[in-house]
């Protein structure tokens, strides 16, 4: 079964503000879905994990490039 997080849950997990969380979704950096009549956002827990892993990979790559310069 899939587990979905609310935007406040995501903001807390990343230790960022709600506006930063919304911006991540609006830019497409973090995948989310709108559900319900009021269009509330949810982020699948696995998508949050993928986003975090992608950031780690990008930072590892950036450090590796700095070390070869």
N, C-alpha and C positions, 0 to 999 in steps of 0.2 A: 504494500500500500504506500502511496506517495504521501509525503509530509509537506505541508505548505506553511510558510511563515508569513506573518503580517509585516507590514513595513516597519512598525516599531520594533518587532523582533529582529529584523534584519539590521536596523540601525543600531540596536544594542549589541548584536553579535559583532558588528564591524567597528563599534565605538565611534559612530559618526552621527550627524544630525539627520532628522527626518528629511530636510530639504536636500541634503547630499544624497540620501538614499533615493529620493524621487528622481534626482538628476541622473543617477546611475542607470535607472530604468528608462528614463526618457531618452537618454543618449544611446541606449541599447547595449551598454557595457554589462549590465546585469539583466538577465531575462526574467520577466515577470508576466503575470496575466491579470486581467481585470475580470472580476466575477461579481455576480449579484446585480440587483437593480440599481444599486448606488455606485457600482463600478469600483469597488474596493480592490486594491492591488494585493496579490499574493505572489510569493516567490517560493518555488519548490526548493526544498532543502538541498537537493543534489545540484541545482543550478547555482546556489550560493557557494557550495563547495567547489564547483567547477570555476567560478569566478575567482575565488581565493587562490586556487591552484594555478590559474592563468597568471595572476599577479606575481606569485612566487616565481614562476617560470620566466616572466618578463624581467624581473629583478635579477635573477641568476644570469640571464643572457646579458643584461646591461653590465653587470659586474665582470663577466668574462670578457666582454669587449673592452672595458676599461683596463683590465689587466694585460691585454695584448697590445695596448696602445703604447 
